[in-house]
Amino acid sequence: MNKQSGFTLIELVIVVVILGFLAVTAIPKFLDLTDQAKQANIEGMAGGFATAVSLVRAQWEAEGRPKDATSQNMVDYDGTDLILTTETDDIRPGYVVSSVAGQNNGAALDGNFTKANCVDIWQSIFQQPPRLTDTIATLNSDNTLDYLADKSGSGATTLCHFYLKETLNKDGNNDFTDPGALTSTGNSFTYQPADSSVVVYINNN
């Protein structure tokens, strides 16, 4: 007759210690991989954004710098008519500020350029981009959204901010908090229409 026996108390203690050790060493590595994935996400989106902005400018140059009926710089980019920056002493021409369909001009980067422009640019230069909004309330109420858009500055210092939702801070109700167009919170990147610069900010590593 076969005799079966379970773990002894000492063996159980050893197993628990080993599992505890594995948890202590594995969890930080897992969290580190998660942070790396978040960083790769924002860097990938920023790279794609910068490339698209450059392609829009190149298309405009290739077509001889076309203008619309009101003498605004404009180009048909993959079937979407885009309004581009107007040249001044501080602003270079030919960088996307809105779509014609969006009717949110701001080509001079004046008071007409708003957060809605940033959303419009995102949706116009990407094909099937991650979904975004420019209001924190909508971000918290819609689980299908991945990014938050904001705007800061004016004229040549105008910036569009794009934040990766899951890297934003949360309040006591577990809701994401408004970053307030800061680059010191969450993982984000900025787009400066005056000169097309795109800069990545990593704060969640």
C-alpha angles and dihedrals in degrees: 000000000000116000117214124200133182131218118305118234091255092052091050091051090051091050091050091049092050092048090048091051091049091050092051092050100036101046095059089048090050091049090048090053089050091052090048090052091052091049091048089050096056093040091051093050092047091050092050091047093051091048092051092049089052092048091052090052091046091050090051092050092046091054093051098261098291124205133201127240091280093052094254118144107257140164138185104237113189091326097318121106109224130194113223135201121283115232120251134152090279102028126070117216128243105043120127119258102160146334122264089236090055090057090205101126114178092152089149090049089238129133090304090070108088141157087278088066090057091052091046093051091050093051094043103050099039126069110225095345125185109279118260142175136198096223125075093212091059091046090056095045099046117063092190093069120097105175141042121212126207139164135219138175130021138245113001092353094058112132134188112211122205117190127193102234099220092056096056121105120259131219130223091281091056091250122138113254126226109261090209095225090296122147092206096074130064127349110297147143132218132217120205109199093195092072105001095246117160119196128186123216120196117192104150104072 
